[in-house]
Amino acid sequence: MSLKIRLARAGTKKRPYYHIVLADARSPRDGRFIEKIGSYDPMLADDSKRVVLNTERAQHWVSVGAQPTDRVARFLDAAGLLKRAPRNNPERAVPGKKATERVEARAKAAADKAAADAAPAEAPAAE
């Protein structure tokens, strides 16, 4: 049986409230769970009260082999129970080949226009 530590949604429409639960991976999101180990209220302004977590039980289930979801892994990392690898993609911000070509073409056109504007105007021919 594969165990997941995940969020189960509660609350009303446009007023989300989540329970942090340990559940079988095959059970539905808001369905059957094994144990409730905390809560998450994203509507609270106070960051210290936004996530309430039973750290002892969370540590126990992680040591037994339960896999947290991405969001719960963030909570566990903030609590110091789990070290998650940063999801950093350095190539994400690098523009593609076509975009780079367009930028270079615009820069060349702007440089050509600036050079043409800076060139002295020809004096009319004197007769």
C-alpha positions as CSV (number, residue, x, y, z in Angstrom):
1,M,0.0,0.0,0.0
2,S,1.4,3.4,-1.1
3,L,0.9,6.1,1.4
4,K,0.7,9.8,0.6
5,I,0.7,12.8,2.9
6,R,-1.6,15.2,1.0
7,L,-4.2,18.0,1.3
8,A,-7.9,17.2,1.5
9,R,-10.1,20.1,0.7
10,A,-12.8,21.3,3.1
11,G,-14.5,24.6,3.5
12,T,-17.1,26.3,1.3
13,K,-17.0,27.7,-2.2
14,K,-14.3,30.4,-2.5
15,R,-13.3,29.8,1.1
16,P,-10.8,27.0,1.0
17,Y,-9.6,25.1,4.0
18,Y,-7.4,22.0,3.8
19,H,-6.7,19.1,6.2
20,I,-3.3,17.6,5.9
21,V,-4.0,13.9,5.9
22,L,-2.2,10.6,5.5
23,A,-4.1,8.5,2.9
24,D,-3.7,5.6,0.6
25,A,-2.6,6.8,-2.8
26,R,-5.6,5.1,-4.5
27,S,-8.3,6.8,-2.4
28,P,-9.9,10.1,-3.7
29,R,-8.7,13.5,-2.7
30,D,-11.4,14.2,-0.2
31,G,-12.2,10.6,0.6
32,R,-11.0,8.0,3.1
33,F,-7.9,8.8,5.0
34,I,-5.8,7.0,7.7
35,E,-4.9,9.9,9.9
36,K,-5.3,13.7,10.0
37,I,-1.9,15.3,10.9
38,G,-2.6,19.0,10.5
39,S,-4.5,21.8,8.7
40,Y,-3.8,24.6,6.2
41,D,-5.9,27.7,6.0
42,P,-4.7,29.8,3.0
43,M,-7.2,32.6,3.8
44,L,-5.4,33.6,7.1
45,A,-3.3,36.7,6.9
46,D,-1.1,35.5,9.8
47,D,1.6,33.2,8.4
48,S,2.3,31.6,11.8
49,K,-1.2,30.3,12.1
50,R,-1.7,29.4,8.4
51,V,-0.2,25.9,8.7
52,V,-0.8,23.8,11.8
53,L,1.1,20.5,11.7
54,N,1.6,17.7,14.2
55,T,5.3,17.3,13.6
56,E,5.7,14.1,15.6
57,R,3.2,12.2,13.5
58,A,4.4,13.7,10.3
59,Q,8.0,12.7,11.1
60,H,6.8,9.2,12.0
61,W,4.9,8.7,8.7
62,V,7.8,10.1,6.6
63,S,10.2,7.7,8.3
64,V,7.8,4.8,7.6
65,G,7.9,5.8,3.9
66,A,4.9,8.0,3.2
67,Q,5.5,10.3,0.3
68,P,4.4,14.0,0.7
69,T,2.9,15.9,-2.3
70,D,4.7,19.0,-3.5
71,R,2.7,21.4,-1.4
72,V,2.9,19.3,1.8
73,A,6.7,18.9,1.2
74,R,6.9,22.7,1.3
75,F,5.2,22.7,4.7
76,L,7.4,19.9,6.0
77,D,10.5,21.7,4.7
78,A,9.4,24.9,6.5
79,A,8.9,22.9,9.7
80,G,12.4,21.4,9.3
81,L,11.2,17.8,9.0
82,L,12.1,17.2,5.3
83,K,14.7,18.7,3.0
84,R,13.3,19.1,-0.5
85,A,15.4,19.7,-3.5
86,P,14.9,23.1,-5.1
87,R,13.0,23.0,-8.3
88,N,15.3,25.3,-10.1
89,N,15.5,25.2,-13.9
90,P,18.2,27.7,-15.0
91,E,17.3,27.3,-18.7
92,R,13.7,28.3,-18.1
93,A,14.4,32.1,-18.4
94,V,16.6,31.7,-21.5
95,P,14.7,32.8,-24.7
96,G,14.5,30.4,-27.6
97,K,16.4,30.7,-30.9
98,K,13.7,32.5,-32.8
99,A,13.2,35.1,-30.0
100,T,17.0,35.7,-29.9
101,E,17.1,36.2,-33.6
102,R,14.2,38.7,-33.4
103,V,16.0,40.7,-30.7
104,E,19.2,40.7,-32.6
105,A,17.4,41.9,-35.8
106,R,15.7,44.7,-33.9
107,A,19.0,45.8,-32.3
108,K,20.7,45.8,-35.7
109,A,17.8,47.9,-37.3
110,A,18.0,50.3,-34.4
111,A,21.7,50.7,-34.7
112,D,21.4,51.2,-38.5
113,K,18.7,53.9,-38.0
114,A,20.8,55.6,-35.3
115,A,23.9,55.6,-37.6
116,A,21.8,57.1,-40.5
117,D,20.4,59.8,-38.2
118,A,23.8,60.7,-36.9
119,A,25.4,61.0,-40.3
120,P,25.7,64.7,-41.4
121,A,23.1,65.7,-44.0
122,E,24.5,66.3,-47.4
123,A,24.7,70.0,-48.4
124,P,22.8,70.9,-51.6
125,A,25.1,71.3,-54.6
126,A,26.1,74.9,-55.2
127,E,25.7,76.1,-58.8
